[in-house]
Amino acid sequence: MIKAAVLGFGTVGSGVVELIDINRESIDRRLPEGIEVKYILDLRDFPDSPYKDRVVHDFNIILEDPEIKVICETMGGKEPAYTFSKKALEKGISVCTSNKELVAAHGPELLKIAAENHCSYLFEASVGGGIPIIRPMNVSLAPESITQIIGILNGTTNYMMTRMEHEEISFDEVLREAQSKGYAEKNPEADIEGHDACRKIAILSSLMCGKTVRYEDIPCEGISSISMTDVAYARSIGRAIKLLGISERDEKAGTFYVRTAPYMVPASHPLHGVEGVFNAVFVHGNLLDNVMFYGRGAGKFPTASAVVSDMVDCAMNIGQNIPVRWSDEVMELSDPGSKTGRFFVRVAASEKDKALDLFEGCKQAAPGCGPEDDFAFVTPPVAEAAFAELLKQFSDVRSSIRILG
Amino acid sequence: MIKAAVLGFGTVGSGVVELIDINRESIDRRLPEGIEVKYILDLRDFPDSPYKDRVVHDFNIILEDPEIKVICETMGGKEPAYTFSKKALEKGISVCTSNKELVAAHGPELLKIAAENHCSYLFEASVGGGIPIIRPMNVSLAPESITQIIGILNGTTNYMMTRMEHEEISFDEVLREAQSKGYAEKNPEADIEGHDACRKIAILSSLMCGKTVRYEDIPCEGISSISMTDVAYARSIGRAIKLLGISERDEKAGTFYVRTAPYMVPASHPLHGVEGVFNAVFVHGNLLDNVMFYGRGAGKFPTASAVVSDMVDCAMNIGQNIPVRWSDEVMELSDPGSKTGRFFVRVAASEKDKALDLFEGCKQAAPGCGPEDDFAFVTPPVAEAAFAELLKQFSDVRSSIRILG
């Protein structure tokens, strides 16, 4: 029996402990020796839990027990998760995590320590919850030059956009609903302003190039400015608004454009149908063409399932490093202002002539869909920076949203 | 440099050799030693190929060269692929294949030989072409009890059904078109009658249970009886007809229902939007919930990409077996007649009363969609065997198609 410890007995951590019991038969089929959680580290006690006897409060008990071969870190946040992970890896204990904040901030350093100490640092659950995406990126897509990744990476915002689309309820209402259902945090900023999706596209972009794409370098917009009117316009032109993380190879510069922002996604795109709390990652490889991975981006058991798949992988490779190519060399990103794309824009009807003049070849979008004094249009392809300058010439810009494809 | 040999220089085999050259940089990032194709085995010579000097006609040259660590078998068919694969594995040379016929027929035996000889037998490309599905099933979904797999597993038939849906052209016309585009074989029986999809769902079902699901045991229907009228009816009730391979856990019996047949897929299902030559595999895990893998199910480079990902994996694990749990114990399947589901049925309008009488609670489907003397309806849930008996009581059954969900 391989002995493991779980750090943090919150939603995901308790899911890991329970899943290992519930699905023991499936796990044993893959790992005939089996896996057992010997310790659960938490500040709290859990007197009513069937696992109360495994709870410890001192990390050193785990670190100093030579039986422990695998640690599952589901604490969240940078500290003490970072220090604990580092100490474990330095002792040759593999660490599996769902902690995207830590992975985005210290991934390459922890991977290096793992490689030096013949153990592994795996983080399947840090992006896309239960969706297998990190391992496929690392192994299955290894022969590819990946030219584009587009991800619906945050379940809270995708749920909100889907509700706004189908139920025609306002942003504020749908946020309250998401909070009452537990899909959104009390302080929903990290989700709604795109920071969570941004960390995830930073991780995927880093794996795409093998260097470090810093999330601080990624332009990031959330969905808080999206109105029901915008959603209705999108529907009228056969699109749905989704918060996307996008990473695209800039062939000329040999680097990447990366961005997190709401986009209008066409019905013909496989991401269009990804609704509610589901997430998906669409990847274009130069020879593989398009692939997409779809599933639950969050939730106790889906996330726990991804963590346990990593734990089983580590348990099958004790004494060996499972390589993940991601160096701490910082990847300079392309100037986001030079990226070309189309935009949906809504201005006051009185500025229609200006719009037609400034955006030559622009097309009026869904006349009659919004308020009478609206003029909505879709621009021809234009560089981001040039678009921002042109937009300044309007006195009443009601919205501007990027168009995918 | 890891030395490899490619058996069969057809579409996929030549794709493998070219891909290793084109994407050398990506491959080297994963496998710093690099990989090189030293031999290409084929009966033919290729005097105009840049790879002509690597072509050999005698398999023993490969088998007796101690430098060869990995073999890529892209010959297709059972023999001589089976004999060559077996001999290579017995010598400790890993084998990667796209040959679904061989995998479906001899997978567990070859896996066992690989394990005994500290090498690997991998077959990512045998199902879903370029879609990463075999490795995710084996590793990422290892902690799950998988309760359902639904796959669009054949690109030819999915292309044909998509064309019939959007362009309203007949089955015969669309088949000719698919043949002229190279999407369908001159002898299209294996695709159209569902045999290809059936082999693939047999492989996926075997991986799902770890035993052998024999494709000969799977009820298999193709798409040759699907008419434009049926396609129009499906559209009228918000569905699309797709050829599916389905495997569902029968919780009571502890075994599986497996079937290959056309189904009417609702617009709300993620498989509904999978169009043209694309394939997708939808998987339900007991704790992971739904995941889906989408991509190109065939084609030179997508398939080659999957084979090369296996070759790189083998090259990184020389002297070690990459375990795949699939024993030769035959999995008895549940009686397909006892499976319950709903059906779309078209009979002569004169038999409307009989329909309403025999299928209590059935609903008329899309009146006016088809010929005037049609009566189309959707049955309530009914066991397959009971349905077949009831259908015998009609004198003019124009079509009957299963309903998904």
Contacts between the chains, C-beta under 8 A, distances in Angstrom:
chain1	res1	chain2	res2	distance
A	19	B	143	6.2
A	19	B	287	5.7
A	20	B	143	7.7
A	22	B	286	7.8
A	22	B	287	6.8
A	23	B	143	5.4
A	23	B	144	6.5
A	23	B	145	5.7
A	23	B	286	7.0
A	23	B	287	6.5
A	25	B	145	7.3
A	26	B	142	6.8
A	26	B	143	6.1
A	26	B	144	5.9
A	26	B	145	5.0
A	27	B	142	6.7
A	27	B	143	5.4
A	29	B	142	7.7
A	29	B	210	5.3
A	29	B	325	5.4
A	30	B	138	7.7
A	30	B	139	7.9
A	30	B	142	3.9
A	30	B	143	7.9
A	30	B	323	7.8
A	30	B	325	6.2
A	31	B	142	7.7
A	124	B	140	6.9
A	130	B	288	4.7
A	130	B	289	7.0
A	130	B	291	6.7
A	131	B	291	6.0
A	132	B	132	7.9
A	132	B	136	4.4
A	132	B	140	3.5
A	132	B	141	7.2
A	132	B	291	7.0
A	135	B	135	7.4
A	135	B	136	7.2
A	135	B	139	6.4
A	135	B	140	5.6
A	136	B	132	4.4
A	136	B	135	7.2
A	136	B	136	6.2
A	136	B	140	7.6
A	138	B	30	7.7
A	139	B	30	7.9
A	139	B	135	6.4
A	139	B	309	6.4
A	139	B	312	7.9
A	139	B	313	6.2
A	140	B	124	6.9
A	140	B	132	3.5
A	140	B	135	5.6
A	140	B	136	7.6
A	140	B	306	7.4
A	140	B	309	4.9
A	141	B	132	7.2
A	141	B	305	7.9
A	141	B	309	7.1
A	142	B	26	6.8
A	142	B	27	6.7
A	142	B	29	7.7
A	142	B	30	3.9
A	142	B	31	7.7
A	142	B	309	5.6
A	142	B	312	5.3
A	143	B	19	6.2
A	143	B	20	7.8
A	143	B	23	5.4
A	143	B	26	6.1
A	143	B	27	5.4
A	143	B	30	7.9
A	143	B	305	5.3
A	143	B	308	4.0
A	143	B	309	5.5
A	143	B	312	6.4
A	144	B	23	6.5
A	144	B	26	6.0
A	144	B	305	6.0
A	145	B	23	5.7
A	145	B	25	7.3
A	145	B	26	5.1
A	210	B	29	5.4
A	270	B	273	6.4
A	270	B	274	7.9
A	270	B	294	6.1
A	272	B	273	7.4
A	273	B	270	6.4
A	273	B	272	7.4
A	273	B	273	4.8
A	274	B	270	7.9
A	278	B	290	7.8
A	285	B	305	6.6
A	286	B	22	7.8
A	286	B	23	7.1
A	287	B	19	5.7
A	287	B	22	6.8
A	287	B	23	6.5
A	287	B	301	3.9
A	287	B	302	7.2
A	287	B	304	7.1
A	287	B	305	5.3
A	288	B	130	4.7
A	288	B	295	7.0
A	288	B	296	7.1
A	288	B	301	6.9
A	288	B	302	5.2
A	288	B	305	4.3
A	288	B	306	7.9
A	289	B	130	7.0
A	289	B	295	7.2
A	289	B	296	5.1
A	289	B	299	7.6
A	289	B	301	7.7
A	289	B	302	5.8
A	290	B	278	7.7
A	290	B	294	7.7
A	290	B	295	6.3
A	290	B	296	7.1
A	291	B	130	6.7
A	291	B	131	6.1
A	291	B	132	7.0
A	291	B	293	7.5
A	291	B	294	6.3
A	291	B	295	3.7
A	291	B	296	7.8
A	292	B	292	7.6
A	292	B	293	7.6
A	292	B	294	4.0
A	292	B	295	6.9
A	293	B	291	7.5
A	293	B	292	7.6
A	293	B	293	6.2
A	293	B	294	7.6
A	294	B	270	6.0
A	294	B	290	7.7
A	294	B	291	6.3
A	294	B	292	4.0
A	294	B	293	7.6
A	294	B	294	6.9
A	295	B	288	7.1
A	295	B	289	7.3
A	295	B	290	6.3
A	295	B	291	3.7
A	295	B	292	6.9
A	296	B	288	7.2
A	296	B	289	5.1
A	296	B	290	7.1
A	296	B	291	7.8
A	299	B	289	7.5
A	301	B	287	3.9
A	301	B	288	6.9
A	301	B	289	7.6
A	302	B	287	7.2
A	302	B	288	5.2
A	302	B	289	5.8
A	304	B	287	7.1
A	305	B	141	7.9
A	305	B	143	5.4
A	305	B	144	6.0
A	305	B	285	6.6
A	305	B	287	5.3
A	305	B	288	4.3
A	306	B	140	7.4
A	306	B	288	8.0
A	308	B	143	4.0
A	309	B	139	6.4
A	309	B	140	4.9
A	309	B	141	7.1
A	309	B	142	5.6
A	309	B	143	5.5
A	312	B	139	7.8
A	312	B	142	5.3
A	312	B	143	6.4
A	313	B	139	6.1
A	316	B	323	7.4
A	323	B	30	7.8
A	323	B	316	7.4
A	325	B	29	5.4
A	325	B	30	6.2
